[in-house]
Amino acid sequence: METINTTIIDYQHYLTATEIAVIEHEASIMETREAAGIEALKVVQAHRGWISDESLFAISDMLVMPIAQLEGVATFYNLIYRQPVGQYVIHLCDSIACHLTGVDSVLVAIKQHLNIEYGQTTADGKFTLLSNACLGSCDKAPTMMIGTEHYQYLSPEIAVDILQKLLAKGEVNG
Ligand code: FES
């Protein structure tokens, strides 16, 4: 990972009033301001799509939290994105039960359909593909998560169909 620079970001200038209000509320119900770190990251990501270095510094400033500690939280929590991601982030399960039930063929189908590898985003910015540790539905493997939705009993055809439907939905909504 790149070393982030040591620029000080004044959170009051960088974060929006809405972001500050929600983060302040989270901090107020925690024992310490630092304990609101993960919620603050989620709030900023919900508004901006991902967590840039500037966002990290602004949250660190607001919560009076060491930047290294906050970055550790962001790195540990795999639903916090430290790079720009697509509109839909596919978390494909990469653990044992899914491997035993054919996730490899699902992965091949998704890669071919989207023309991307793990860690990449499609040229149109619609999909990012990431691997994920067990998603907790081993009895319904293979599985993936996109946003808050969990998809189970995947086959290559079912997975591609899900992506096509999401794309069609996005085009209708967009
Ligand atoms: S191994 Fe894939 S959901 Fe548990």
Boltz pocket constraint, residues with backbone or C-beta under 6 A from the ligand:
constraints:
  - pocket:
      binder: B
      contacts: [[A, 93], [A, 94], [A, 95], [A, 96], [A, 97], [A, 98], [A, 99], [A, 134], [A, 135], [A, 136], [A, 137], [A, 138], [A, 141], [A, 142], [A, 143]]
      max_distance: 6.0
